[in-house]
């Protein structure tokens, strides 16, 4: 009978046993609270007081700034005279661009393999007829 039940697709499924629960810890859960820390002493934040008995080190005497002014710059040599370039012939006018645009729907039918009765084939002429000129 077991072979017949297996052939018919009847299968009994048993749930797996649940994994064991983790062992309880001997210590309580850690409580995190904000910690208040004392700031640095006020004396540390102030600049040191200047002792009147100690004289500041002497500053070296600054030398006077003297700058020599350069004389007039020598004139640049002139470039050799060039002959005038030959006249450029006028360019012919560009022909106007064709007004007829590509048939987007025909491209979709040929490259997109649209069926004649497909939604694409029905919608395309309606959409692009509005957008032309």
Secondary structure by P-SEA (a helix, b strand, c coil): caaaaaaacbbbbbbccccccccccccccccccbbbbbccccccccccccccccccccccccccbbbbbbccccccccccccccccccccccccccccccccaaaaaaaaccccccccaaaaaaaaaaaaacc
